[in-house]
């Protein structure tokens, strides 16, 4: 049986074509990431189409506020700059959500 989160993941990956949805990223997506974190233990209310994105491993970590070990602080700041922010916080999550809303297809490609 496919869970609600599993269905959401399939929908997002179909809409993204399997590519990371972070601005200017050309990597394949490998996980479902949340713009606004689900928090410790999860929060089902964060599992909405407008709050999730298909993400590569590096951008999945970034949306959790972490710097991928192989990327470094300069990369982290550059990625935040693509959203017009300098720290991962509520404003960064909102900027990412706005980017996704502007760029994600409104329907699943056939």
Residue pairs with C-beta under 8 A, 6 or more apart in sequence:
2 10
4 44
4 47
5 32
5 47
8 32
8 47
8 49
8 52
9 32
9 52
11 49
11 108
12 21
12 32
12 49
12 52
12 53
12 54
13 29
13 32
13 54
14 108
14 109
15 54
15 104
15 105
15 107
15 108
15 109
16 29
16 53
16 54
16 104
17 109
18 28
18 29
18 54
19 25
19 26
19 27
19 28
19 29
19 54
20 26
20 27
20 28
20 29
20 53
20 54
20 55
20 56
20 59
21 29
21 53
21 54
21 55
21 99
21 100
21 103
21 104
22 53
22 55
22 56
22 59
22 62
22 79
22 82
22 96
23 82
23 83
23 99
24 82
25 56
25 59
27 56
27 57
27 58
27 59
28 56
29 54
29 55
29 56
30 55
30 56
30 57
30 60
31 54
31 55
31 57
31 60
32 52
32 53
32 54
32 55
33 52
33 53
33 54
33 55
33 59
33 60
33 63
33 64
34 46
34 47
34 51
34 52
34 53
34 63
35 51
35 52
35 53
35 63
35 93
35 94
35 96
35 97
35 100
36 46
36 51
36 90
36 93
36 97
37 46
37 63
37 64
37 65
37 93
38 46
38 47
39 46
46 52
50 97
50 100
50 101
51 97
53 59
53 63
53 96
53 100
55 63
57 68
58 68
58 70
58 71
58 75
59 79
61 67
61 68
62 68
62 76
62 79
62 88
63 88
63 93
63 96
65 88
67 73
67 75
67 76
68 75
77 86
80 86
80 87
80 88
80 92
83 92
83 95
83 96
83 99
84 95
85 91
85 92
85 95
